[in-house]
Amino acid sequence: MKVVVVGATGNVGTAVVRALTADDRVSEMVGIARRAPRVGAAQDDVCDGRRRR
């Protein structure tokens, strides 16, 4: 399943992105945000296209 997360860098959005990353049904995810992720963000907060476990 393909998913779009609006507000992906916000408080709720980051939790949603983490939960969807762990879901095997999600094959592709796009995050939409007004601001870029903070510099020095934890590696788990940055998506590079690979599924993390």
C-alpha distance matrix in Angstrom:
0.0 3.8 6.5 10.2 12.9 16.3 19.2 17.5 21.0 22.5 23.4 20.6 18.0 18.7 18.4 14.9 13.9 15.6 14.0 10.4 11.7 13.0 9.9 9.1 5.8 4.7 5.4 6.8 8.7 11.6 14.5 17.2 20.6 24.3 25.5 24.7 24.2 27.7 29.6 29.9 26.7 25.8 23.7 20.9 20.8 20.2 17.0 17.9 14.7 15.2 13.9 16.9 18.2
3.8 0.0 3.8 7.1 10.2 13.4 16.4 14.8 18.4 20.2 21.5 19.1 16.1 17.0 17.3 13.9 12.4 14.9 14.0 10.3 11.4 13.7 11.5 11.3 8.8 6.0 5.8 4.7 5.8 8.2 11.3 13.8 17.3 20.9 22.2 21.5 21.4 25.0 27.0 27.6 24.5 24.1 22.2 19.7 19.0 18.0 14.8 15.8 12.8 14.2 13.6 16.7 18.7
6.5 3.8 0.0 3.8 6.5 9.8 12.8 11.4 15.1 16.6 18.0 15.4 12.4 13.8 14.2 10.7 9.6 12.6 11.9 8.5 10.4 13.0 11.2 12.3 10.1 7.0 8.2 6.3 4.8 6.4 8.6 10.9 14.2 17.8 19.3 19.0 18.8 22.4 24.7 25.5 22.3 22.1 20.7 18.0 16.8 16.3 13.7 15.5 13.2 14.8 13.9 16.4 18.4
10.2 7.1 3.8 0.0 3.8 6.4 9.7 8.9 12.6 14.1 16.1 13.9 10.7 12.5 13.8 10.6 9.5 13.1 13.2 10.3 12.1 15.2 14.1 15.7 13.8 10.5 11.4 8.6 5.8 4.8 5.9 7.3 10.8 14.2 16.0 16.1 16.5 20.2 22.7 23.9 20.9 21.4 20.3 18.0 16.0 15.5 13.3 15.4 13.8 16.1 15.7 17.9 20.2
12.9 10.2 6.5 3.8 0.0 3.8 6.3 5.5 9.3 10.4 12.3 10.2 6.9 9.2 10.7 7.8 7.2 11.0 11.5 9.6 11.6 14.6 14.2 16.5 15.3 12.1 13.6 11.0 7.4 6.2 4.9 6.1 8.5 12.1 13.6 14.0 14.0 17.5 20.4 21.6 18.4 19.0 18.6 16.1 13.7 13.9 12.6 15.5 14.7 16.7 16.0 17.4 19.5
16.3 13.4 9.8 6.4 3.8 0.0 3.8 5.5 8.7 9.2 11.7 10.1 7.2 10.2 12.2 10.0 10.0 13.7 14.5 13.1 15.1 18.1 17.8 20.3 19.0 15.8 17.2 14.3 10.8 8.6 6.2 4.8 6.3 9.2 11.6 12.9 13.6 17.0 20.1 21.9 19.0 20.2 20.3 18.2 15.2 15.5 14.8 17.7 17.4 19.8 19.4 20.6 22.8
19.2 16.4 12.8 9.7 6.3 3.8 0.0 3.8 5.6 5.5 8.5 7.9 5.4 8.2 10.7 9.7 9.9 13.1 14.5 14.0 15.6 18.6 19.0 21.8 21.1 18.0 19.4 16.6 12.8 10.7 7.2 5.8 4.8 7.3 9.0 10.7 11.1 14.0 17.5 19.3 16.4 17.9 18.6 16.8 13.4 14.2 14.5 17.7 18.2 20.4 20.0 20.5 22.6
17.5 14.8 11.4 8.9 5.5 5.5 3.8 0.0 3.8 5.7 8.2 7.8 4.2 5.5 8.6 7.7 6.7 9.9 11.9 11.4 12.4 15.5 16.4 19.1 18.8 15.6 16.9 14.1 10.4 8.7 5.1 5.8 5.6 8.9 9.3 9.6 9.0 12.3 15.4 16.7 13.6 14.7 15.1 13.1 9.9 10.6 10.9 14.3 14.8 16.8 16.4 16.8 19.0
21.0 18.4 15.1 12.6 9.3 8.7 5.6 3.8 0.0 3.8 6.8 8.2 5.7 5.5 9.2 9.9 8.9 11.1 13.7 14.0 14.3 17.3 18.8 21.7 21.9 18.6 19.8 17.1 13.4 11.6 8.0 8.1 6.0 8.2 7.2 7.3 6.1 8.8 12.3 13.7 10.8 12.5 13.7 12.3 8.6 9.8 11.3 14.7 16.2 18.0 17.8 17.5 19.8
22.5 20.2 16.6 14.1 10.4 9.2 5.5 5.7 3.8 0.0 3.8 5.7 5.0 5.9 8.6 9.7 10.2 12.1 14.1 15.0 16.1 18.5 19.9 23.1 23.2 20.3 22.0 19.6 15.9 14.3 10.7 10.2 8.0 9.3 9.0 10.3 9.2 10.9 14.6 16.0 13.0 14.5 16.2 14.5 11.1 13.1 14.7 18.3 19.5 21.1 20.4 19.9 21.6
23.4 21.5 18.0 16.1 12.3 11.7 8.5 8.2 6.8 3.8 0.0 3.8 5.6 5.7 6.8 9.0 10.4 11.3 12.9 14.7 15.9 17.7 19.3 22.8 23.2 20.7 22.9 21.0 17.5 16.6 13.3 13.5 11.6 13.0 12.6 13.5 11.7 12.7 16.3 16.8 13.6 14.4 16.5 14.3 11.6 14.4 16.2 19.9 21.1 22.0 20.7 19.7 20.8
20.6 19.1 15.4 13.9 10.2 10.1 7.9 7.8 8.2 5.7 3.8 0.0 3.8 5.6 5.3 6.2 8.7 10.1 10.7 12.3 14.3 15.9 16.8 20.4 20.4 18.2 20.8 19.1 15.8 15.4 12.5 13.0 12.1 14.2 14.5 15.5 13.9 15.7 19.1 19.6 16.2 16.5 17.9 15.2 12.7 15.4 16.3 20.1 20.6 21.5 19.8 19.2 20.0
18.0 16.1 12.4 10.7 6.9 7.2 5.4 4.2 5.7 5.0 5.6 3.8 0.0 3.8 5.4 5.0 6.1 8.6 9.8 10.4 12.1 14.4 15.3 18.6 18.4 15.8 17.9 15.8 12.3 11.6 8.7 9.5 9.1 11.9 12.3 12.9 11.6 14.1 17.5 18.3 14.8 15.3 16.1 13.5 10.8 12.7 13.2 16.9 17.3 18.5 17.2 17.1 18.6
18.7 17.0 13.8 12.5 9.2 10.2 8.2 5.5 5.5 5.9 5.7 5.6 3.8 0.0 3.8 5.4 5.0 6.2 8.6 9.9 10.5 12.7 14.5 17.7 18.3 15.7 17.6 15.8 12.5 12.3 9.5 11.2 10.6 13.4 12.7 12.3 10.0 12.2 15.1 15.3 11.6 11.7 12.6 9.9 7.3 9.9 11.0 14.8 15.6 16.4 15.1 14.3 15.7
18.4 17.3 14.2 13.8 10.7 12.2 10.7 8.6 9.2 8.6 6.8 5.3 5.4 3.8 0.0 3.8 5.5 5.1 6.2 8.6 9.9 11.1 12.7 16.3 17.1 15.1 17.7 16.6 13.7 14.3 12.2 14.1 14.0 16.8 16.4 16.1 13.7 15.5 18.4 18.0 14.3 13.5 14.3 11.0 9.6 12.5 13.3 17.0 17.3 17.5 15.4 14.3 14.8
14.9 13.9 10.7 10.6 7.8 10.0 9.7 7.7 9.9 9.7 9.0 6.2 5.0 5.4 3.8 0.0 3.8 5.5 5.1 6.1 8.5 10.1 10.7 14.2 14.2 12.1 14.9 13.8 10.9 11.9 10.3 12.4 13.2 16.4 16.8 16.7 14.9 17.4 20.3 20.3 16.6 16.0 16.1 12.7 11.3 13.3 13.1 16.6 16.2 16.6 14.5 14.4 15.2
13.9 12.4 9.6 9.5 7.2 10.0 9.9 6.7 8.9 10.2 10.4 8.7 6.1 5.0 5.5 3.8 0.0 3.8 5.5 5.1 6.0 8.8 10.0 13.0 13.4 10.6 12.7 11.2 8.3 9.3 8.0 11.0 12.1 15.6 15.5 14.6 12.7 15.6 18.0 18.0 14.4 13.7 13.2 10.0 8.6 10.0 9.3 12.8 12.5 13.1 11.3 11.5 13.0
15.6 14.9 12.6 13.1 11.0 13.7 13.1 9.9 11.1 12.1 11.3 10.1 8.6 6.2 5.1 5.5 3.8 0.0 3.8 5.5 5.1 6.6 9.0 12.2 13.6 11.6 13.7 13.1 10.9 12.6 11.5 14.6 15.3 18.6 17.9 16.7 14.1 16.3 18.3 17.5 13.8 12.2 11.7 8.0 7.9 10.1 9.9 13.2 13.2 12.7 10.3 9.3 10.1
14.0 14.0 11.9 13.2 11.5 14.5 14.5 11.9 13.7 14.1 12.9 10.7 9.8 8.6 6.2 5.1 5.5 3.8 0.0 3.8 5.4 5.4 6.6 10.3 11.4 10.1 13.1 13.2 11.5 13.8 13.3 16.2 17.4 20.8 20.7 19.9 17.5 19.8 22.1 21.3 17.6 15.9 15.3 11.5 11.7 13.7 13.0 16.1 15.3 14.6 11.6 11.1 11.0
10.4 10.3 8.5 10.3 9.6 13.1 14.0 11.4 14.0 15.0 14.7 12.3 10.4 9.9 8.6 6.1 5.1 5.5 3.8 0.0 3.8 5.3 5.0 8.2 8.6 6.6 9.6 9.6 8.2 10.9 11.3 14.5 16.5 20.1 20.4 19.4 17.6 20.5 22.6 22.2 18.6 17.2 16.0 12.5 12.5 13.5 11.8 14.5 12.9 12.7 10.0 10.8 11.5
11.7 11.4 10.4 12.1 11.6 15.1 15.6 12.4 14.3 16.1 15.9 14.3 12.1 10.5 9.9 8.5 6.0 5.1 5.4 3.8 0.0 3.8 5.5 7.7 9.4 7.2 9.0 9.1 8.2 11.2 11.7 15.4 17.2 20.8 20.5 18.9 16.7 19.4 21.0 20.2 16.8 15.0 13.2 9.9 10.6 11.2 9.3 11.6 10.2 9.3 6.4 7.0 8.3
13.0 13.7 13.0 15.2 14.6 18.1 18.6 15.5 17.3 18.5 17.7 15.9 14.4 12.7 11.1 10.1 8.8 6.6 5.4 5.3 3.8 0.0 3.8 6.3 9.0 8.4 10.6 11.9 11.7 14.8 15.4 18.9 20.6 24.2 23.8 22.2 19.8 22.1 23.6 22.4 19.0 16.6 15.0 11.4 13.0 14.1 12.6 14.6 13.2 11.4 7.8 7.5 6.8
9.9 11.5 11.2 14.1 14.2 17.8 19.0 16.4 18.8 19.9 19.3 16.8 15.3 14.5 12.7 10.7 10.0 9.0 6.6 5.0 5.5 3.8 0.0 3.8 5.4 5.8 8.8 10.7 11.1 14.6 15.7 19.1 21.3 25.0 25.2 24.0 22.0 24.6 26.4 25.5 22.0 20.0 18.3 14.8 15.9 16.7 14.6 16.5 14.3 13.0 9.6 10.5 10.1
9.1 11.3 12.3 15.7 16.5 20.3 21.8 19.1 21.7 23.1 22.8 20.4 18.6 17.7 16.3 14.2 13.0 12.2 10.3 8.2 7.7 6.3 3.8 0.0 3.8 5.4 7.3 10.3 11.9 15.7 17.6 21.1 23.6 27.4 27.6 26.1 24.3 27.0 28.5 27.5 24.3 22.2 19.9 16.8 18.2 18.4 15.8 16.8 14.1 12.4 9.3 11.0 10.7
5.8 8.8 10.1 13.8 15.3 19.0 21.1 18.8 21.9 23.2 23.2 20.4 18.4 18.3 17.1 14.2 13.4 13.6 11.4 8.6 9.4 9.0 5.4 3.8 0.0 3.8 6.3 9.3 11.0 14.7 16.9 20.1 23.0 26.8 27.5 26.4 25.0 28.1 29.8 29.4 26.0 24.4 22.3 19.1 19.9 19.9 17.1 18.2 15.2 14.3 11.7 14.0 14.2
4.7 6.0 7.0 10.5 12.1 15.8 18.0 15.6 18.6 20.3 20.7 18.2 15.8 15.7 15.1 12.1 10.6 11.6 10.1 6.6 7.2 8.4 5.8 5.4 3.8 0.0 3.8 5.8 7.2 10.9 13.3 16.5 19.5 23.3 23.9 22.8 21.6 24.8 26.6 26.4 23.1 21.8 19.7 16.7 17.0 16.7 13.7 15.0 12.0 11.8 9.8 12.4 13.6
5.4 5.8 8.2 11.4 13.6 17.2 19.4 16.9 19.8 22.0 22.9 20.8 17.9 17.6 17.7 14.9 12.7 13.7 13.1 9.6 9.0 10.6 8.8 7.3 6.3 3.8 0.0 3.8 7.0 10.6 13.6 16.9 20.1 23.8 24.3 22.8 21.9 25.2 26.5 26.4 23.5 22.3 19.8 17.4 17.7 16.6 13.2 13.5 10.0 10.1 9.0 12.5 14.3
6.8 4.7 6.3 8.6 11.0 14.3 16.6 14.1 17.1 19.6 21.0 19.1 15.8 15.8 16.6 13.8 11.2 13.1 13.2 9.6 9.1 11.9 10.7 10.3 9.3 5.8 3.8 0.0 3.8 7.0 10.3 13.5 16.7 20.4 21.0 19.5 19.0 22.5 23.9 24.2 21.4 20.8 18.4 16.3 15.9 14.5 11.0 11.4 8.2 9.6 9.5 12.9 15.4
8.7 5.8 4.8 5.8 7.4 10.8 12.8 10.4 13.4 15.9 17.5 15.8 12.3 12.5 13.7 10.9 8.3 10.9 11.5 8.2 8.2 11.7 11.1 11.9 11.0 7.2 7.0 3.8 0.0 3.8 6.6 10.0 13.1 16.8 17.4 16.2 15.8 19.4 21.2 21.8 18.8 18.6 16.7 14.5 13.4 12.2 9.2 10.7 8.5 10.5 10.3 12.9 15.6
11.6 8.2 6.4 4.8 6.2 8.6 10.7 8.7 11.6 14.3 16.6 15.4 11.6 12.3 14.3 11.9 9.3 12.6 13.8 10.9 11.2 14.8 14.6 15.7 14.7 10.9 10.6 7.0 3.8 0.0 3.8 6.6 10.0 13.5 14.4 13.5 13.8 17.6 19.5 20.7 18.0 18.6 17.1 15.4 13.4 11.9 9.4 11.0 9.7 12.6 13.1 15.4 18.4
14.5 11.3 8.6 5.9 4.9 6.2 7.2 5.1 8.0 10.7 13.3 12.5 8.7 9.5 12.2 10.3 8.0 11.5 13.3 11.3 11.7 15.4 15.7 17.6 16.9 13.3 13.6 10.3 6.6 3.8 0.0 3.8 6.5 10.2 11.0 10.4 10.7 14.5 16.8 18.3 15.5 16.5 15.8 14.1 11.4 10.5 9.2 11.7 11.5 14.2 14.5 16.0 18.8
17.2 13.8 10.9 7.3 6.1 4.8 5.8 5.8 8.1 10.2 13.5 13.0 9.5 11.2 14.1 12.4 11.0 14.6 16.2 14.5 15.4 18.9 19.1 21.1 20.1 16.5 16.9 13.5 10.0 6.6 3.8 0.0 3.8 7.2 8.9 9.5 10.9 14.6 17.3 19.4 16.9 18.6 18.3 17.0 13.9 13.1 12.3 14.7 14.8 17.8 18.3 19.6 22.5
20.6 17.3 14.2 10.8 8.5 6.3 4.8 5.6 6.0 8.0 11.6 12.1 9.1 10.6 14.0 13.2 12.1 15.3 17.4 16.5 17.2 20.6 21.3 23.6 23.0 19.5 20.1 16.7 13.1 10.0 6.5 3.8 0.0 3.8 5.4 7.0 8.8 12.0 15.0 17.5 15.3 17.5 17.9 17.0 13.4 13.0 13.4 16.0 16.9 19.7 20.2 21.0 23.7
24.3 20.9 17.8 14.2 12.1 9.2 7.3 8.9 8.2 9.3 13.0 14.2 11.9 13.4 16.8 16.4 15.6 18.6 20.8 20.1 20.8 24.2 25.0 27.4 26.8 23.3 23.8 20.4 16.8 13.5 10.2 7.2 3.8 0.0 3.8 7.0 9.7 12.1 15.1 18.1 16.4 19.2 20.1 19.6 15.9 15.5 16.4 18.8 20.1 23.0 23.7 24.3 27.0
25.5 22.2 19.3 16.0 13.6 11.6 9.0 9.3 7.2 9.0 12.6 14.5 12.3 12.7 16.4 16.8 15.5 17.9 20.7 20.4 20.5 23.8 25.2 27.6 27.5 23.9 24.3 21.0 17.4 14.4 11.0 8.9 5.4 3.8 0.0 3.8 6.6 8.5 11.4 14.5 13.2 16.3 17.5 17.5 13.7 13.4 14.9 17.3 19.2 21.9 22.7 22.9 25.7
24.7 21.5 19.0 16.1 14.0 12.9 10.7 9.6 7.3 10.3 13.5 15.5 12.9 12.3 16.1 16.7 14.6 16.7 19.9 19.4 18.9 22.2 24.0 26.1 26.4 22.8 22.8 19.5 16.2 13.5 10.4 9.5 7.0 7.0 3.8 0.0 3.8 6.3 8.5 11.6 10.5 13.6 14.4 14.9 11.3 10.3 12.1 14.1 16.5 19.1 20.2 20.3 23.3
24.2 21.4 18.8 16.5 14.0 13.6 11.1 9.0 6.1 9.2 11.7 13.9 11.6 10.0 13.7 14.9 12.7 14.1 17.5 17.6 16.7 19.8 22.0 24.3 25.0 21.6 21.9 19.0 15.8 13.8 10.7 10.9 8.8 9.7 6.6 3.8 0.0 3.8 6.5 8.7 6.9 9.9 11.0 11.5 7.9 7.6 10.2 12.7 15.4 17.3 18.1 17.6 20.3
27.7 25.0 22.4 20.2 17.5 17.0 14.0 12.3 8.8 10.9 12.7 15.7 14.1 12.2 15.5 17.4 15.6 16.3 19.8 20.5 19.4 22.1 24.6 27.0 28.1 24.8 25.2 22.5 19.4 17.6 14.5 14.6 12.0 12.1 8.5 6.3 3.8 0.0 3.8 6.2 5.6 9.3 11.3 12.5 9.4 9.6 12.9 15.2 18.2 19.8 20.6 19.5 21.9
29.6 27.0 24.7 22.7 20.4 20.1 17.5 15.4 12.3 14.6 16.3 19.1 17.5 15.1 18.4 20.3 18.0 18.3 22.1 22.6 21.0 23.6 26.4 28.5 29.8 26.6 26.5 23.9 21.2 19.5 16.8 17.3 15.0 15.1 11.4 8.5 6.5 3.8 0.0 3.8 5.5 9.1 10.8 13.1 10.7 10.2 13.6 15.0 18.5 19.9 21.1 19.8 22.4
29.9 27.6 25.5 23.9 21.6 21.9 19.3 16.7 13.7 16.0 16.8 19.6 18.3 15.3 18.0 20.3 18.0 17.5 21.3 22.2 20.2 22.4 25.5 27.5 29.4 26.4 26.4 24.2 21.8 20.7 18.3 19.4 17.5 18.1 14.5 11.6 8.7 6.2 3.8 0.0 3.8 6.4 8.4 11.2 9.8 9.8 13.4 14.8 18.3 19.0 19.9 18.1 20.3
26.7 24.5 22.3 20.9 18.4 19.0 16.4 13.6 10.8 13.0 13.6 16.2 14.8 11.6 14.3 16.6 14.4 13.8 17.6 18.6 16.8 19.0 22.0 24.3 26.0 23.1 23.5 21.4 18.8 18.0 15.5 16.9 15.3 16.4 13.2 10.5 6.9 5.6 5.5 3.8 0.0 3.8 6.3 8.0 6.2 7.1 10.9 13.0 16.3 16.8 17.2 15.4 17.5
25.8 24.1 22.1 21.4 19.0 20.2 17.9 14.7 12.5 14.5 14.4 16.5 15.3 11.7 13.5 16.0 13.7 12.2 15.9 17.2 15.0 16.6 20.0 22.2 24.4 21.8 22.3 20.8 18.6 18.6 16.5 18.6 17.5 19.2 16.3 13.6 9.9 9.3 9.1 6.4 3.8 0.0 3.8 5.4 5.4 7.1 10.6 12.7 15.6 15.3 15.2 12.7 14.3
23.7 22.2 20.7 20.3 18.6 20.3 18.6 15.1 13.7 16.2 16.5 17.9 16.1 12.6 14.3 16.1 13.2 11.7 15.3 16.0 13.2 15.0 18.3 19.9 22.3 19.7 19.8 18.4 16.7 17.1 15.8 18.3 17.9 20.1 17.5 14.4 11.0 11.3 10.8 8.4 6.3 3.8 0.0 3.8 5.4 5.5 8.1 9.5 12.5 11.9 12.1 9.8 12.0
20.9 19.7 18.0 18.0 16.1 18.2 16.8 13.1 12.3 14.5 14.3 15.2 13.5 9.9 11.0 12.7 10.0 8.0 11.5 12.5 9.9 11.4 14.8 16.8 19.1 16.7 17.4 16.3 14.5 15.4 14.1 17.0 17.0 19.6 17.5 14.9 11.5 12.5 13.1 11.2 8.0 5.4 3.8 0.0 3.8 5.6 7.4 9.8 11.8 10.9 10.1 7.6 9.5
20.8 19.0 16.8 16.0 13.7 15.2 13.4 9.9 8.6 11.1 11.6 12.7 10.8 7.3 9.6 11.3 8.6 7.9 11.7 12.5 10.6 13.0 15.9 18.2 19.9 17.0 17.7 15.9 13.4 13.4 11.4 13.9 13.4 15.9 13.7 11.3 7.9 9.4 10.7 9.8 6.2 5.4 5.4 3.8 0.0 3.8 6.6 9.8 12.0 12.4 12.0 10.5 12.7
20.2 18.0 16.3 15.5 13.9 15.5 14.2 10.6 9.8 13.1 14.4 15.4 12.7 9.9 12.5 13.3 10.0 10.1 13.7 13.5 11.2 14.1 16.7 18.4 19.9 16.7 16.6 14.5 12.2 11.9 10.5 13.1 13.0 15.5 13.4 10.3 7.6 9.6 10.2 9.8 7.1 7.1 5.5 5.6 3.8 0.0 3.8 6.5 9.3 10.3 11.0 10.3 13.4
17.0 14.8 13.7 13.3 12.6 14.8 14.5 10.9 11.3 14.7 16.2 16.3 13.2 11.0 13.3 13.1 9.3 9.9 13.0 11.8 9.3 12.6 14.6 15.8 17.1 13.7 13.2 11.0 9.2 9.4 9.2 12.3 13.4 16.4 14.9 12.1 10.2 12.9 13.6 13.4 10.9 10.6 8.1 7.4 6.6 3.8 0.0 3.8 5.6 7.1 8.3 8.9 12.4
17.9 15.8 15.5 15.4 15.5 17.7 17.7 14.3 14.7 18.3 19.9 20.1 16.9 14.8 17.0 16.6 12.8 13.2 16.1 14.5 11.6 14.6 16.5 16.8 18.2 15.0 13.5 11.4 10.7 11.0 11.7 14.7 16.0 18.8 17.3 14.1 12.7 15.2 15.0 14.8 13.0 12.7 9.5 9.8 9.8 6.5 3.8 0.0 3.8 5.7 8.4 9.6 13.4
14.7 12.8 13.2 13.8 14.7 17.4 18.2 14.8 16.2 19.5 21.1 20.6 17.3 15.6 17.3 16.2 12.5 13.2 15.3 12.9 10.2 13.2 14.3 14.1 15.2 12.0 10.0 8.2 8.5 9.7 11.5 14.8 16.9 20.1 19.2 16.5 15.4 18.2 18.5 18.3 16.3 15.6 12.5 11.8 12.0 9.3 5.6 3.8 0.0 3.8 6.7 9.3 13.0
15.2 14.2 14.8 16.1 16.7 19.8 20.4 16.8 18.0 21.1 22.0 21.5 18.5 16.4 17.5 16.6 13.1 12.7 14.6 12.7 9.3 11.4 13.0 12.4 14.3 11.8 10.1 9.6 10.5 12.6 14.2 17.8 19.7 23.0 21.9 19.1 17.3 19.8 19.9 19.0 16.8 15.3 11.9 10.9 12.4 10.3 7.1 5.7 3.8 0.0 3.8 6.3 9.8
13.9 13.6 13.9 15.7 16.0 19.4 20.0 16.4 17.8 20.4 20.7 19.8 17.2 15.1 15.4 14.5 11.3 10.3 11.6 10.0 6.4 7.8 9.6 9.3 11.7 9.8 9.0 9.5 10.3 13.1 14.5 18.3 20.2 23.7 22.7 20.2 18.1 20.6 21.1 19.9 17.2 15.2 12.1 10.1 12.0 11.0 8.3 8.4 6.7 3.8 0.0 3.8 6.7
16.9 16.7 16.4 17.9 17.4 20.6 20.5 16.8 17.5 19.9 19.7 19.2 17.1 14.3 14.3 14.4 11.5 9.3 11.1 10.8 7.0 7.5 10.5 11.0 14.0 12.4 12.5 12.9 12.9 15.4 16.0 19.6 21.0 24.3 22.9 20.3 17.6 19.5 19.8 18.1 15.4 12.7 9.8 7.6 10.5 10.3 8.9 9.6 9.3 6.3 3.8 0.0 3.8
18.2 18.7 18.4 20.2 19.5 22.8 22.6 19.0 19.8 21.6 20.8 20.0 18.6 15.7 14.8 15.2 13.0 10.1 11.0 11.5 8.3 6.8 10.1 10.7 14.2 13.6 14.3 15.4 15.6 18.4 18.8 22.5 23.7 27.0 25.7 23.3 20.3 21.9 22.4 20.3 17.5 14.3 12.0 9.5 12.7 13.4 12.4 13.4 13.0 9.8 6.7 3.8 0.0
